[in-house]
Each structure stands twice: as structure tokens, then as C-alpha cells.
Amino acid sequence: MMSGGNYTSLDNQKVSGSVPAVPDPGQVTVKFADSTLQTFPPSGAQGKISGASRPPRDADDTFSKPVAGSDEPQQSGWFRTFTVAAYKPYFDVDTSDVVERIKDSLFPFRGNFNEKTSSNPDLYGPFWICTTLIFVAASIGTFVTYVAHKLKKKEWDYDINLVTWSAGVFYGYVTIVPLVLYVILKYFSAPSGLVQLFCLYGYSLFVFIPALCLSVVPLEIFRWVVAGIAGFMSATFVALNLRAHIKSAGERWFIIVAGIFLLQLGLSVVLKLYLFTVTV
């Protein structure tokens, strides 16, 4: 070590506490993993809801996970039936799916509705079809009776029972009938999926929406024809889609299919007598 003036220089020798120089490694090549953008979304995502709502891997999921040591119960068994997550797969459809299934219900002689929906039966379509039927039945029925009373210059009063009656008929029919049929098919060793039956019966009621709209025509014979055609189309749609499955029940399969067909026709008669008929 040499010193001169105010400057100090170090000799090229080892000094205690010094850091040796790092040799230049030269050019470094960085390799990146192959991009997987062509396979987006990941193959692990299934359905339309799960694939679209999954957060990125580095997202903060603090609020989506139960806190350690918290009292939040882990739902399992029968308790899971009362959670929203249990019914989420049955609403995993988009507009194109619902429209396609409605089109199938308007062509009852195809008989392939169950095959198309077997892997993904939904409750979204049946729920909104029944809700729309209740609204249409109440509004059309009120409008028709109002016009009929005004033409005959009679006093008109709104019938609130039309809404409650329609809700009871449509929601009750699409719930109770599939449940009873599910038990019957299970008894005859030809079990069918309960959600599949809900889906089938729900879409079978769509044809009554345009039929109710046509009931504004003030011709009784025309209303009977409309109700009869709608009932026949709905009954044929249900019977033909269940026929192939019910054949495995043995020799009594024809009685079951005939009962299904006649019950659906009976619904159309009830709708005609209560909703398609105007009394002044």
C-alpha cells in the first residue's frame, strides 16, 4: 500500500475484508417455457361458469377461503342440498342452449330431447318458462276479460286470484308430476334422473306461451283449437322422449306412456277452461 498526498492506492494483493472480483460469465441465454395461450382456458376448467369465474393463480383469495380456526361449517351430505353451490351446475347454460332446447320442444316428433340434454340438464329454462307463463296468463287473461266487459258495457274488476292460481298450476305441475313419475319409474326398475324429468317437463310447457297469446282472439272455437294443438304438442313431446327409456320397464311401458300423454292433455283442458275461457 502506497500513499501520497491526500490519495491512497492499494497494491494488487489480498487485503483482509476485500471482495474478489466476479469474472464475466459472458452472454447468458434465457429460456422461457412454451406459451399455453392456445389452450386457454385451462383444461381443468369445466362448464361455462367455472371457466369464466376462476381467479388467476396469483389472485388474493383471502375472502373465498374459510378462515383457519373459524366457525364456518363445511357443508356435506344432506346439508349441501340447502346451499347455492349444489344447484349451480343446473344453471350452467347460456342463451344459445336455452333457445336450442326451446326449438326442440316445438318439434315434438323428433324425440331426441333427452339425448341432447342427458349430460347437462338445466333448471334455468324450466324456471323462466313457468314464470313467463304465470305473467302471460295473468296479463292476457286480464286484458281479454277487460275488453269483453267493456264491449258489453259492464263493470270490470281485476281478479287477483288469476296470478295465484296460475302460479300454483304451473309451478306445482312441473314439480309434482316429475316427482311422482320418478317414483313410478324407480318402482318399475326403469329409474330416470330427477333433474332430467324436471328439465323435460319444464320445456314441454313452452308451447302454452304462444297459445295463451292467441287466446285474445274472441272466437270460442278458435280457442279450443289452439288449446288442443298446444296440449297435443306438449303431450307428444313428453311421451316420445320418455318412450324409449320406459320400454325397459317391461310390458306395462305402454300404460305408463299413455298415462303421461293423457295427463299432459288434461293440463291443456284445465288451462282452456280456466284461462282460455272468458265469462262476462
Protein Blocks (a to p, Z undefined) as FASTA:
>chain_A
ZZehjbccddddddehiacddddebjadddddddfklmcccfkbgcjklmmmpccfkbcc
klmpccehiabdcdehjllmmpmklmmmmmmccfklmmmmmmmmmmmmnopmmmmmmmmc
cfklmmmmmmmmmmmmmmmmmmmmmmmmmmnopacdddfklmmmmmmmmmmmmmmmmmmm
mmmmmmnopaccfklmmmmmmmmmmmmmmmmmmmmpccfklmmmmmmmmmmmmmmmmmmm
mmmmmmmnojklmmmmmmmmmmmmmmmmmmmmmmmpccZZ
